[in-house]
């Protein structure tokens, strides 16, 4: 019996994954990643890297990041502490949803995660202080393939729920959507 519920989201290939935790008098137990269960959501590659991020200040925005081919990666993003407004932007060349964004609120208490296919940029806004995210990646980080899109770009028009309290110098210097052209070939 699967402990996952997978829901297709409005952008083609983007999924929300809900984990069902086992609970008893000791507490809870939940699988973070199961290749067999996630195959139905489209994750058919090995997990090559797992990253843990902590954001201390509510309102902080991180992103929108992705890796260029041939290092394009799938990501499974899970909130371990606090709450985030988790955002995915479709940058795939030829995609019917190219240039559109979708957000899901992820919360440590509900077991939800977002699965992003290759060719999507990812970012989030901390909705609480002391947020922690866990990222499973299908490709290792390749510094030469790092790329991103300005999370405040007018063309994207992401409606961040809080005033942006903090944005890194790197993220402030990311280019706008006009530099993406017709998208990323994946």
C-alpha positions in Angstrom: 0.0 0.0 0.0 1.4 3.4 -1.0 1.9 6.0 1.6 1.9 8.7 -1.0 -0.8 10.7 -2.8 0.3 12.4 -5.9 -1.6 15.3 -7.4 -0.9 16.9 -10.8 -0.6 20.7 -10.6 -1.5 23.3 -13.2 1.9 23.3 -14.9 2.6 20.2 -17.0 4.7 17.7 -15.1 4.6 19.6 -11.8 3.3 17.5 -8.9 2.4 17.8 -5.2 3.3 14.8 -3.1 1.5 14.1 0.2 3.0 11.7 2.5 1.0 9.7 5.0 2.8 9.4 8.3 2.5 6.5 10.6 1.6 7.7 14.1 1.6 6.0 17.5 2.4 6.8 21.1 6.1 7.3 20.2 5.4 9.9 17.6 5.4 9.7 13.8 7.4 8.1 11.0 7.2 9.1 7.3 9.2 8.2 4.2 10.9 11.1 2.6 11.8 9.3 -0.6 10.8 6.0 -2.1 11.8 5.4 -5.7 9.1 2.8 -6.3 6.3 5.1 -5.0 7.6 8.2 -6.7 7.9 6.5 -10.1 4.1 7.1 -10.5 4.8 10.8 -10.1 7.5 10.7 -12.9 10.7 10.4 -10.8 12.6 7.7 -12.6 16.1 8.7 -11.8 18.3 8.1 -8.8 18.7 10.6 -6.1 22.2 12.0 -6.6 22.3 14.7 -4.1 20.4 15.8 -1.0 20.6 19.4 0.3 19.3 20.9 3.5 18.6 24.7 3.6 17.7 26.8 6.7 16.2 30.3 6.3 16.0 32.2 9.5 13.9 35.2 8.6 10.2 35.3 7.7 9.7 37.1 4.4 13.0 36.0 2.9 12.9 35.0 -0.8 15.3 32.5 -2.2 15.4 31.7 -5.9 14.5 31.3 -8.7 17.2 28.7 -9.4 17.8 25.9 -11.9 20.6 24.1 -13.7 21.1 24.3 -17.4 21.3 21.1 -19.6 23.0 18.7 -19.6 22.8 19.2 -15.8 19.0 19.9 -15.7 17.6 18.3 -12.6 14.4 17.1 -11.0 13.8 18.3 -7.4 11.7 17.0 -4.6 11.3 19.8 -2.1 10.1 19.0 1.4 9.5 21.4 4.3 11.0 20.0 7.5 10.3 23.1 9.7 8.0 26.1 9.5 6.0 27.1 6.4 7.0 28.2 2.9 5.4 29.6 -0.3 7.1 27.2 -2.7 7.3 28.4 -6.3 8.0 26.6 -9.6 8.4 28.3 -13.0 8.2 26.4 -16.2 11.2 27.3 -18.4 11.0 24.3 -20.8 11.3 25.1 -24.5 8.1 24.3 -26.3 6.1 23.7 -23.1 2.4 24.9 -23.3 2.9 26.4 -19.8 6.3 28.1 -20.5 6.9 31.2 -18.4 4.0 30.4 -16.0 4.5 29.9 -12.3 2.7 27.9 -9.7 3.0 28.0 -5.9 2.1 25.6 -3.1 2.3 26.2 0.6 4.5 23.6 2.2 4.3 23.1 5.9 6.4 20.8 8.2 3.2 19.6 9.8 1.4 18.3 6.7 3.9 16.0 4.9 3.6 17.8 1.6 6.3 18.2 -1.0 6.6 19.6 -4.5 8.2 17.5 -7.3 9.6 19.7 -10.0 10.6 18.1 -13.4 13.7 19.1 -15.3 13.5 22.6 -16.9 11.8 24.3 -13.9 13.2 27.1 -11.8 12.5 26.9 -8.1 12.3 29.4 -5.3 10.4 30.0 -2.1 9.4 32.6 0.5 9.7 31.8 4.2 6.2 32.3 5.8 7.6 31.8 9.2 11.0 32.2 11.0 13.4 29.3 11.1 12.3 27.4 8.0 14.1 24.3 6.9 13.8 22.6 3.5 15.2 19.3 2.3 15.9 18.9 -1.4 16.4 15.6 -3.3 18.1 16.2 -6.6 18.4 13.9 -9.6 21.8 15.6 -10.6 24.7 16.8 -8.7 25.3 20.5 -8.4 27.4 21.8 -11.4 28.6 25.4 -10.7 29.1 26.0 -14.5 25.4 25.1 -15.1 24.0 27.4 -12.4 21.3 29.7 -13.7 18.3 31.6 -12.4 15.6 34.1 -13.0 14.9 37.3 -11.1 12.2 36.3 -8.5 10.9 39.9 -8.7 10.8 40.1 -12.5 7.7 42.0 -13.7 7.2 39.5 -16.6 6.9 36.6 -14.1 4.7 38.6 -11.7 5.0 36.2 -8.8 2.6 37.3 -6.1 4.7 36.8 -3.0 2.4 36.7 0.0 4.6 38.8 2.2 6.8 41.8 1.7 10.2 40.7 0.6 12.3 41.0 3.8 15.6 39.7 2.4 17.0 38.7 -1.0 20.6 37.7 -1.5 22.9 39.8 -3.7 23.1 36.8 -6.1 19.3 36.5 -6.4 19.0 40.3 -6.9 21.4 40.1 -9.9 19.6 37.2 -11.6 18.4 38.1 -15.2 14.7 38.6 -16.1 12.6 36.3 -18.2 13.5 38.2 -21.4 16.9 36.5 -21.3 15.4 33.0 -21.3 14.1 33.5 -24.9 12.1 30.4 -26.0 13.1 28.4 -22.9 15.5 25.7 -21.8 15.8 22.6 -23.9 15.7 19.6 -21.6 
